[in-house]
Amino acid sequence: MMSNLTAANRPPSWKGARGEWFVVGQVALIVLVFFGPRSVPGQPAWVFPFPHAWPVAGSVLMAAGGALLAAGLVRLGRALTPLPYPSDRGDLIQTGPFALVRHPMYGGGIGLALGWALCVQGWLTFGYVVVLFVFLDVKSRREERWLAEKFPAYAAYQRRVSKLVPFLY
């Protein structure tokens, strides 16, 4: 059974009992994706065919990712929390963007980041996106353990709905 962490018995946030350190890591990776160096001097340039098509594809991916992220934020409403630990006032949501993926904000953020990497055509930026994907996958695994403890129906939801990328993963 899930332990209810109330204000009286909750460990300090710096100990990360509700996933606070995941939030710190996620913010750092997002800053790195959008503001970090895009390439290393002397590194080979982006050499894919159709160089003018990548920014277009990236823009489409950014729009789709942004829409998924925004829909997830709106659908969570008052249960929204930056922490992976489920809110006490939340319910298991399985409709709207949560019918496409179990973690629409993470999936949408990955889409935004990948779209950005395609727009700026930076190898380092693409590498940051891969690290962000792995990080969010690990974070979502921890979050899903907490969700499964709180919501008995979560296991069936996991079997039915993709985790981060609609229809794929």
Backbone as numpy.savetxt, mean C-alpha at the origin, in Angstrom:
# Nx Ny Nz CAx CAy CAz Cx Cy Cz
-7.81 -14.98 20.70 -8.65 -13.80 20.70 -7.77 -12.56 20.70
-8.24 -11.54 20.06 -7.47 -10.30 19.93 -7.42 -9.58 21.27
-6.27 -9.07 21.60 -6.15 -8.27 22.81 -6.59 -6.86 22.49
-7.50 -6.34 23.32 -7.95 -4.97 23.12 -6.97 -4.04 23.80
-6.31 -3.23 23.01 -5.37 -2.27 23.55 -6.11 -0.98 23.82
-6.36 -0.70 25.08 -7.01 0.55 25.44 -5.92 1.54 25.80
-6.33 2.80 25.97 -5.35 3.84 26.30 -4.62 3.50 27.59
-5.30 2.83 28.53 -4.70 2.52 29.82 -3.64 1.43 29.73
-3.86 0.42 28.87 -2.92 -0.69 28.83 -2.09 -0.77 27.55
-2.20 0.24 26.70 -1.46 0.25 25.44 -0.01 0.62 25.68
0.93 -0.16 25.11 2.35 0.23 25.24 2.61 1.54 24.50
3.70 2.22 24.84 4.02 3.47 24.14 4.16 3.23 22.63
3.79 4.25 21.84 3.79 4.10 20.39 5.19 3.80 19.84
6.23 4.25 20.51 7.57 4.00 20.00 7.93 2.51 20.04
7.18 1.71 20.80 7.42 0.27 20.81 6.76 -0.43 19.63
5.86 0.26 18.93 5.28 -0.27 17.69 4.25 -1.37 17.86
3.54 -1.41 18.96 2.58 -2.48 19.21 1.43 -2.52 18.21
1.12 -1.40 17.60 0.03 -1.36 16.62 0.56 -1.11 15.20
1.85 -1.30 15.00 2.42 -1.16 13.67 2.92 0.22 13.34
3.23 1.01 14.36 3.69 2.38 14.12 4.95 2.42 13.26
5.86 1.47 13.45 7.11 1.48 12.68 6.86 1.16 11.21
5.80 0.41 10.92 5.45 0.19 9.52 5.08 1.51 8.85
4.39 2.37 9.57 3.99 3.67 9.01 5.22 4.52 8.73
6.17 4.53 9.65 7.41 5.29 9.46 8.14 4.80 8.21
8.29 3.48 8.09 8.97 2.91 6.92 8.24 3.21 5.63
6.92 3.13 5.65 6.13 3.40 4.46 6.29 4.86 4.01
6.22 5.78 4.94 6.39 7.20 4.60 7.79 7.44 4.01
8.80 6.84 4.61 10.17 7.00 4.10 10.29 6.48 2.67
9.69 5.32 2.40 9.76 4.76 1.04 8.99 5.61 0.04
7.86 6.13 0.44 7.07 6.98 -0.47 7.86 8.25 -0.82
8.48 8.85 0.19 9.32 10.04 -0.06 10.46 9.68 -1.01
11.07 8.52 -0.80 12.17 8.08 -1.67 11.70 7.89 -3.11
10.53 7.27 -3.30 10.00 7.05 -4.65 9.82 8.38 -5.38
9.18 9.34 -4.73 8.80 10.57 -5.42 9.87 11.67 -5.40
10.79 11.61 -4.42 11.76 12.70 -4.30 13.21 12.22 -4.28
13.43 10.91 -4.24 14.78 10.38 -4.19 15.48 10.47 -5.53
16.78 10.19 -5.54 17.51 10.21 -6.82 16.93 9.18 -7.79
16.87 9.53 -9.04 16.26 8.66 -10.06 17.27 7.76 -10.74
18.51 8.16 -10.72 19.54 7.34 -11.36 20.88 7.64 -10.70
21.83 6.79 -11.00 23.20 6.96 -10.49 24.06 7.40 -11.67
24.92 8.41 -11.47 25.79 8.81 -12.56 26.57 7.61 -13.10
26.59 7.49 -14.41 27.28 6.39 -15.05 26.41 5.16 -15.26
25.22 5.18 -14.68 24.28 4.06 -14.85 23.69 4.13 -16.25
23.45 2.97 -16.90 22.84 3.00 -18.23 21.48 3.71 -18.22
21.21 4.41 -19.29 19.94 5.12 -19.41 18.80 4.13 -19.64
17.60 4.61 -19.43 16.38 3.85 -19.69 16.34 3.58 -21.20
16.40 2.34 -21.63 16.55 2.04 -23.05 15.41 1.17 -23.60
14.25 1.33 -23.07 13.13 0.56 -23.60 12.66 1.17 -24.92
12.09 0.35 -25.79 11.55 0.91 -27.04 10.38 1.84 -26.74
10.07 2.69 -27.67 8.96 3.63 -27.56 9.09 4.53 -26.33
10.17 5.29 -26.21 10.42 6.07 -24.99 9.32 7.08 -24.68
8.57 7.53 -25.68 7.51 8.52 -25.42 6.23 7.86 -24.92
6.13 6.55 -25.05 4.93 5.84 -24.58 4.95 5.61 -23.07
6.13 5.50 -22.48 6.21 5.18 -21.05 5.59 6.25 -20.17
5.82 7.54 -20.43 5.14 8.54 -19.60 3.62 8.50 -19.74
3.13 8.16 -20.92 1.68 8.05 -21.11 1.15 6.87 -20.29
1.82 5.73 -20.41 1.41 4.55 -19.63 1.51 4.84 -18.14
2.57 5.53 -17.74 2.73 5.89 -16.34 1.62 6.80 -15.84
1.22 7.74 -16.66 0.14 8.65 -16.26 -1.18 7.90 -16.08
-1.44 6.97 -16.98 -2.66 6.16 -16.86 -2.61 5.33 -15.58
-1.46 4.73 -15.31 -1.30 3.92 -14.10 -1.41 4.77 -12.84
-0.87 5.98 -12.89 -0.99 6.88 -11.74 -2.45 7.27 -11.51
-3.19 7.52 -12.57 -4.61 7.88 -12.42 -5.40 6.70 -11.83
-5.14 5.49 -12.34 -5.85 4.32 -11.83 -5.48 4.05 -10.37
-4.18 4.13 -10.06 -3.73 3.93 -8.69 -4.30 4.97 -7.74
-4.30 6.22 -8.18 -4.87 7.30 -7.36 -6.36 7.11 -7.11
-7.07 6.64 -8.13 -8.51 6.39 -7.97 -8.76 5.26 -6.98
-7.98 4.18 -7.07 -8.14 3.06 -6.15 -7.81 3.50 -4.72
-6.73 4.23 -4.57 -6.35 4.72 -3.25 -7.43 5.62 -2.66
-7.91 6.59 -3.45 -8.94 7.52 -2.97 -10.24 6.79 -2.63
-10.62 5.83 -3.47 -11.85 5.08 -3.19 -11.73 4.31 -1.89
-10.55 3.74 -1.62 -10.34 3.04 -0.36 -10.42 3.97 0.84
-9.82 5.14 0.71 -9.89 6.13 1.80 -11.33 6.53 2.10
-12.07 6.83 1.05 -13.46 7.26 1.23 -14.30 6.13 1.82
-14.12 4.91 1.32 -14.93 3.78 1.77 -14.66 3.43 3.23
-13.42 3.59 3.70 -13.12 3.31 5.11 -13.77 4.33 6.04
-13.87 5.56 5.58 -14.55 6.58 6.39 -13.94 6.75 7.76
-14.79 6.69 8.78 -14.33 6.96 10.15 -13.43 5.87 10.71
-13.38 4.70 10.07 -12.52 3.62 10.52 -11.09 3.77 10.01
-10.83 4.79 9.21 -9.50 5.02 8.64 -8.49 5.31 9.75
-7.38 4.63 9.68 -6.26 4.87 10.59 -4.97 4.65 9.80
-3.92 5.40 10.10 -2.67 5.16 9.39 -1.99 3.87 9.82
-2.40 3.35 10.95 -1.77 2.15 11.50 -2.35 0.88 10.89
-1.54 -0.18 10.78 -2.09 -1.44 10.28 -2.99 -2.15 11.29
-2.92 -1.77 12.55 -3.78 -2.35 13.57 -5.22 -1.87 13.34
-6.19 -2.77 13.26 -7.56 -2.35 12.94 -8.16 -1.42 14.00
-8.92 -0.48 13.53 -9.61 0.46 14.41 -10.69 -0.26 15.21
-10.86 0.15 16.45 -11.91 -0.43 17.28 -13.30 -0.13 16.73
-13.44 0.96 16.00 -14.75 1.37 15.50 -15.01 0.88 14.07
-14.13 0.04 13.56 -14.27 -0.41 12.18 -15.00 -1.74 12.05
-15.55 -1.94 10.88 -16.19 -3.19 10.49 -15.40 -3.79 9.33
-15.65 -5.06 9.05 -15.02 -5.69 7.89 -15.74 -5.20 6.64
-15.05 -4.44 5.82 -15.62 -3.88 4.59 -15.21 -4.77 3.43
-16.19 -5.21 2.65 -15.93 -6.11 1.53 -16.55 -5.60 0.23
-16.98 -4.35 0.23 -17.64 -3.78 -0.94 -16.82 -2.61 -1.49
-17.25 -2.11 -2.64 -16.54 -1.00 -3.27 -15.14 -1.44 -3.66
-14.12 -0.61 -3.40 -12.76 -0.98 -3.78 -12.27 -2.23 -3.04
-12.87 -2.51 -1.89 -12.48 -3.68 -1.11 -13.02 -4.98 -1.72
-13.85 -4.88 -2.73 -14.28 -6.06 -3.49 -13.25 -6.40 -4.58
-12.40 -5.43 -4.94 -11.35 -5.65 -5.94 -10.06 -6.15 -5.30
-9.66 -5.53 -4.21 -8.46 -5.91 -3.48 -8.70 -5.70 -1.98
-8.02 -6.50 -1.18 -8.18 -6.39 0.27 -7.51 -5.13 0.83
-6.54 -4.61 0.12 -5.81 -3.42 0.58 -5.76 -2.39 -0.55
-6.87 -1.73 -0.84 -6.89 -0.80 -1.98 -5.97 0.41 -1.83
-5.74 0.87 -0.60 -4.83 2.00 -0.46 -3.40 1.59 -0.74
-3.00 0.41 -0.32 -1.66 -0.07 -0.63 -1.53 -0.34 -2.13
-2.51 -1.03 -2.70 -2.48 -1.33 -4.13 -2.49 -0.06 -4.97
-3.32 0.90 -4.56 -3.36 2.18 -5.27 -2.05 2.94 -5.16
-1.44 2.90 -3.97 -0.15 3.55 -3.78 0.94 2.92 -4.63
0.89 1.60 -4.75 1.86 0.90 -5.60 1.65 1.31 -7.06
0.38 1.40 -7.49 0.09 1.84 -8.86 0.59 3.26 -9.11
0.36 4.15 -8.16 0.86 5.52 -8.27 2.38 5.54 -8.39
3.03 4.79 -7.52 4.50 4.77 -7.51 5.07 4.18 -8.80
4.48 3.09 -9.26 4.95 2.48 -10.51 4.71 3.41 -11.70
3.56 4.05 -11.71 3.28 5.03 -12.76 4.30 6.16 -12.76
4.66 6.64 -11.58 5.67 7.69 -11.47 7.01 7.21 -12.02
7.39 5.97 -11.67 8.66 5.42 -12.16 8.66 5.36 -13.68
7.54 5.02 -14.29 7.45 4.98 -15.75 7.52 6.39 -16.33
6.91 7.35 -15.65 6.95 8.73 -16.14 8.35 9.31 -16.11
9.07 9.09 -15.01 10.40 9.69 -14.89 11.49 8.81 -15.49
11.14 7.57 -15.82 12.04 6.62 -16.47 13.37 6.52 -15.73
13.26 6.31 -14.42 14.46 6.18 -13.60 14.60 4.77 -13.05
15.76 4.18 -13.25 16.00 2.82 -12.75 15.95 2.78 -11.24
16.54 3.74 -10.58 16.49 3.76 -9.12 15.05 3.91 -8.64
14.28 4.76 -9.29 12.89 4.95 -8.90 12.13 3.63 -9.05
12.38 2.92 -10.12 11.73 1.62 -10.30 12.15 0.66 -9.18
13.41 0.69 -8.81 13.90 -0.15 -7.71 13.22 0.20 -6.39
13.02 1.50 -6.13 12.31 1.91 -4.92 10.89 1.36 -4.91
10.26 1.34 -6.09 8.89 0.82 -6.18 8.87 -0.67 -5.83
9.86 -1.40 -6.30 9.93 -2.83 -5.96 10.07 -3.00 -4.45
10.92 -2.20 -3.82 11.09 -2.26 -2.37 9.78 -1.88 -1.67
9.10 -0.85 -2.17 7.82 -0.44 -1.60 6.79 -1.58 -1.70
6.74 -2.25 -2.85 5.82 -3.38 -3.02 6.10 -4.47 -1.99
7.36 -4.84 -1.84 7.72 -5.88 -0.86 7.37 -5.42 0.55
7.68 -4.19 0.86 7.38 -3.64 2.18 5.88 -3.69 2.47
5.06 -3.23 1.52 3.60 -3.22 1.73 3.03 -4.64 1.79
3.66 -5.56 1.08 3.23 -6.95 1.18 3.49 -7.48 2.59
4.65 -7.19 3.15 4.98 -7.62 4.52 4.05 -6.93 5.52
3.85 -5.63 5.34 2.97 -4.88 6.23 1.55 -5.44 6.18
1.07 -5.75 5.00 -0.30 -6.27 4.86 -0.43 -7.66 5.49
0.64 -8.46 5.46 0.60 -9.77 6.13 0.36 -9.61 7.63
1.06 -8.66 8.23 0.87 -8.41 9.66 -0.53 -7.88 9.92
-0.97 -6.96 9.10 -2.31 -6.39 9.25 -3.38 -7.46 9.11
-3.18 -8.39 8.19 -4.18 -9.44 7.98 -4.25 -10.40 9.16
-3.17 -10.61 9.86 -3.25 -11.44 11.08 -4.14 -10.76 12.11
-3.99 -9.46 12.27 -4.85 -8.73 13.20 -6.30 -8.73 12.73
-6.51 -8.55 11.43 -7.89 -8.55 10.90 -8.55 -9.92 11.07
-7.79 -10.98 10.86 -8.35 -12.33 11.03 -8.72 -12.59 12.48
-7.95 -12.04 13.41 -8.28 -12.18 14.83 -9.56 -11.42 15.18
-9.75 -10.27 14.56 -10.90 -9.42 14.88 -12.17 -9.85 14.16
-12.03 -10.31 12.91 -13.20 -10.64 12.09 -13.18 -12.11 11.66
-14.08 -12.93 12.18 -14.10 -14.35 11.80 -14.31 -14.57 10.30
-14.97 -13.65 9.61 -15.25 -13.81 8.17 -14.05 -13.44 7.31
-12.95 -12.99 7.91 -11.82 -12.52 7.12 -11.17 -13.62 6.29
-11.12 -14.84 6.83 -10.48 -15.94 6.10 -11.18 -16.21 4.78
-12.50 -16.20 4.77 -13.25 -16.41 3.52 -13.02 -15.24 2.56
-12.97 -14.04 3.08 -12.70 -12.85 2.28 -11.31 -12.96 1.63
-10.31 -13.44 2.37 -8.96 -13.62 1.83 -8.95 -14.59 0.65
-9.72 -15.64 0.76 -9.75 -16.64 -0.32 -10.44 -16.10 -1.57
-11.31 -15.15 -1.41 -12.14 -14.67 -2.51 -11.55 -13.45 -3.24
-10.78 -12.61 -2.55 -10.38 -11.31 -3.09 -8.84 -11.21 -3.12
-8.31 -10.66 -4.21 -6.86 -10.44 -4.35 -6.35 -9.51 -3.25
-5.08 -9.61 -2.97 -4.49 -8.87 -1.87 -4.16 -7.41 -2.22
-3.32 -7.20 -3.25 -2.81 -5.86 -3.55 -3.08 -5.40 -4.98
-3.05 -6.32 -5.92 -3.22 -5.98 -7.33 -4.50 -6.66 -7.84
-5.50 -5.88 -8.25 -6.77 -6.48 -8.66 -6.58 -7.62 -9.68
-7.20 -8.73 -9.38 -7.26 -9.93 -10.25 -5.91 -10.65 -10.40
-4.82 -10.13 -9.82 -3.51 -10.74 -10.00 -2.89 -11.23 -8.70
-2.85 -10.35 -7.70 -2.18 -10.72 -6.45 -2.81 -10.01 -5.28
